[in-house]
Amino acid sequence: MLYIDTNILIYLLEDHGQRSQQVATALERFSKQAHPFVTSVLTITEFLAGTECTDSDILYKIPNLGFHPLDTVVAEQAARLQRQHDLRIGDALHLATAQTLHASRLFTNDKQLAKIASGILPVVTLDEAA
């Protein structure tokens, strides 16, 4: 299972030139390797707040993408991660969700998150996926 950070989906669904193409190519490759995709419902909030979109329907059209709810297990793990690694709350929630789901990899283009997450689970950045 591939955990996808919000920034990857923003690159995919908005015009970010070469980054958009890199993400599309990487996700196609992961999909062919039979990797289901998952993200947190937090992605809906971050996507709508960080883009011009006013409706989350576009996110639900991404093939093989599931949304994991925030629950007390994720919330408590995120608090531990935030305290241990001085993560932003959103990044802590994403990493905690990936951990809780036993994701095989985290796909992000957030360098700070990637650095911290790489000590916990395998991380793929956009540069590596290209």
VOPAGU-2260 file (C-alpha; in pm, 1 decimal, decimal comma):
REM VOPAGU-2260
SITE   aa  ch    i         X         Y         Z
SITE  MET   A    0       0,0       0,0       0,0
SITE  LEU   A    1     137,2     338,6    -103,7
SITE  TYR   A    2      53,5     630,1     124,8
SITE  ILE   A    3      21,2     953,3     -74,8
SITE  ASP   A    4      85,4    1294,1      81,1
SITE  THR   A    5    -136,7    1585,7     -18,8
SITE  ASN   A    6     133,1    1769,6    -214,9
SITE  ILE   A    7     157,7    1478,7    -458,6
SITE  LEU   A    8    -215,6    1499,2    -531,2
SITE  ILE   A    9    -197,7    1875,5    -574,4
SITE  TYR   A   10      76,5    1828,9    -834,6
SITE  LEU   A   11    -134,9    1564,5   -1006,8
SITE  LEU   A   12    -459,4    1760,3   -1019,1
SITE  GLU   A   13    -336,3    2113,8   -1083,4
SITE  ASP   A   14    -111,3    2240,4   -1358,6
SITE  HIS   A   15     238,1    2218,3   -1214,7
SITE  GLY   A   16     412,5    2152,0   -1543,8
SITE  GLN   A   17     676,5    1883,2   -1528,6
SITE  ARG   A   18     588,0    1790,5   -1169,7
SITE  SER   A   19     234,2    1702,3   -1275,9
SITE  GLN   A   20     367,0    1468,8   -1544,6
SITE  GLN   A   21     620,5    1314,5   -1305,2
SITE  VAL   A   22     345,4    1236,3   -1053,6
SITE  ALA   A   23     114,3    1090,8   -1318,8
SITE  THR   A   24     393,4     868,2   -1449,7
SITE  ALA   A   25     496,0     755,5   -1101,2
SITE  LEU   A   26     139,4     675,5    -994,3
SITE  GLU   A   27      81,8     480,7   -1313,3
SITE  ARG   A   28     396,3     278,9   -1245,6
SITE  PHE   A   29     295,9     213,4    -882,5
SITE  SER   A   30     -51,8     113,2    -996,9
SITE  LYS   A   31      91,3    -140,2   -1243,2
SITE  GLN   A   32     286,7    -288,6    -952,2
SITE  ALA   A   33     -52,5    -350,7    -784,7
SITE  HIS   A   34       1,0     -89,9    -512,8
SITE  PRO   A   35    -330,2      36,5    -375,9
SITE  PHE   A   36    -315,9     404,7    -282,8
SITE  VAL   A   37    -426,6     552,0      47,5
SITE  THR   A   38    -425,3     890,8     211,6
SITE  SER   A   39    -585,0    1051,3     513,0
SITE  VAL   A   40    -914,6    1238,8     503,5
SITE  LEU   A   41    -692,6    1527,9     611,6
SITE  THR   A   42    -589,3    1540,6     245,6
SITE  ILE   A   43    -937,1    1664,7     157,0
SITE  THR   A   44    -895,2    1961,9     391,1
SITE  GLU   A   45    -540,2    2039,3     277,7
SITE  PHE   A   46    -632,1    2002,5     -90,1
SITE  LEU   A   47    -931,7    2233,8     -70,8
SITE  ALA   A   48    -741,3    2488,1     140,2
SITE  GLY   A   49    -430,8    2481,8     -81,0
SITE  THR   A   50    -587,6    2489,6    -426,3
SITE  GLU   A   51    -849,5    2680,6    -619,9
SITE  CYS   A   52   -1086,0    2379,5    -603,8
SITE  THR   A   53   -1403,9    2423,6    -405,4
SITE  ASP   A   54   -1521,5    2063,1    -434,5
SITE  SER   A   55   -1342,7    1742,9    -334,8
SITE  ASP   A   56   -1510,0    1527,6    -603,0
SITE  ILE   A   57   -1195,1    1533,7    -816,8
SITE  LEU   A   58   -1006,9    1347,6    -541,0
SITE  TYR   A   59   -1259,2    1065,0    -544,2
SITE  LYS   A   60   -1200,1    1010,0    -914,9
SITE  ILE   A   61    -839,0     900,8    -864,6
SITE  PRO   A   62    -827,5     525,4    -931,7
SITE  ASN   A   63    -729,1     298,4    -642,5
SITE  LEU   A   64    -719,9     585,5    -388,7
SITE  GLY   A   65    -876,2     523,3     -48,9
SITE  PHE   A   66    -925,6     773,3     232,2
SITE  HIS   A   67    -852,3     671,4     589,7
SITE  PRO   A   68   -1047,2     849,9     864,2
SITE  LEU   A   69    -881,9    1026,3    1153,2
SITE  ASP   A   70    -937,8     825,9    1469,0
SITE  THR   A   71    -799,5     816,2    1821,8
SITE  VAL   A   72    -522,5     570,7    1729,1
SITE  VAL   A   73    -396,1     803,7    1454,9
SITE  ALA   A   74    -443,2    1112,5    1673,8
SITE  GLU   A   75    -241,4     968,3    1962,1
SITE  GLN   A   76      35,2     842,7    1732,1
SITE  ALA   A   77      46,9    1182,3    1560,4
SITE  ALA   A   78      91,0    1351,7    1897,4
SITE  ARG   A   79     384,3    1123,6    1977,9
SITE  LEU   A   80     544,3    1187,2    1639,5
SITE  GLN   A   81     491,8    1560,4    1667,2
SITE  ARG   A   82     652,9    1569,0    2009,3
SITE  GLN   A   83     945,6    1341,9    1912,9
SITE  HIS   A   84    1026,3    1500,7    1578,8
SITE  ASP   A   85     891,1    1856,3    1597,8
SITE  LEU   A   86     663,8    1788,8    1300,5
SITE  ARG   A   87     385,3    2016,4    1184,6
SITE  ILE   A   88      50,4    1871,2    1291,8
SITE  GLY   A   89     -56,2    1788,3     935,1
SITE  ASP   A   90     267,0    1603,5     863,6
SITE  ALA   A   91     239,9    1418,9    1195,2
SITE  LEU   A   92    -114,1    1310,1    1106,1
SITE  HIS   A   93      -6,5    1189,4     761,8
SITE  LEU   A   94     288,3     995,9     900,4
SITE  ALA   A   95      80,0     848,4    1182,4
SITE  THR   A   96    -184,1     737,4     933,6
SITE  ALA   A   97      77,6     574,8     710,3
SITE  GLN   A   98     225,8     399,1    1013,8
SITE  THR   A   99    -110,1     284,7    1147,3
SITE  LEU   A  100    -202,5     138,7     809,0
SITE  HIS   A  101     137,7     -30,2     775,2
SITE  ALA   A  102     190,9     141,6     441,0
SITE  SER   A  103     476,6      -6,6     242,6
SITE  ARG   A  104     592,8     341,8     135,6
SITE  LEU   A  105     517,0     711,0     176,0
SITE  PHE   A  106     511,1     920,7    -142,2
SITE  THR   A  107     577,7    1287,6     -68,5
SITE  ASN   A  108     762,6    1587,2    -200,4
SITE  ASP   A  109     792,6    1744,7     145,1
SITE  LYS   A  110    1164,3    1726,2     220,7
SITE  GLN   A  111    1125,7    1772,1     598,1
SITE  LEU   A  112     859,1    1503,3     621,5
SITE  ALA   A  113    1060,9    1271,4     398,5
SITE  LYS   A  114    1369,1    1309,2     616,5
SITE  ILE   A  115    1183,8    1224,3     937,0
SITE  ALA   A  116     959,2     957,3     783,4
SITE  SER   A  117    1253,3     773,5     627,7
SITE  GLY   A  118    1354,7     661,7     976,8
SITE  ILE   A  119    1012,6     500,9    1018,4
SITE  LEU   A  120     914,6     361,6     678,0
SITE  PRO   A  121    1042,9     370,2     320,7
SITE  VAL   A  122     989,2     705,4     151,1
SITE  VAL   A  123     967,2     792,3    -217,0
SITE  THR   A  124    1011,4    1155,5    -314,2
SITE  LEU   A  125     910,3    1304,4    -645,6
SITE  ASP   A  126    1274,2    1324,6    -758,4
SITE  GLU   A  127    1324,7     954,1    -683,5
SITE  ALA   A  128     999,2     851,6    -850,6
SITE  ALA   A  129    1079,3    1033,1   -1173,9
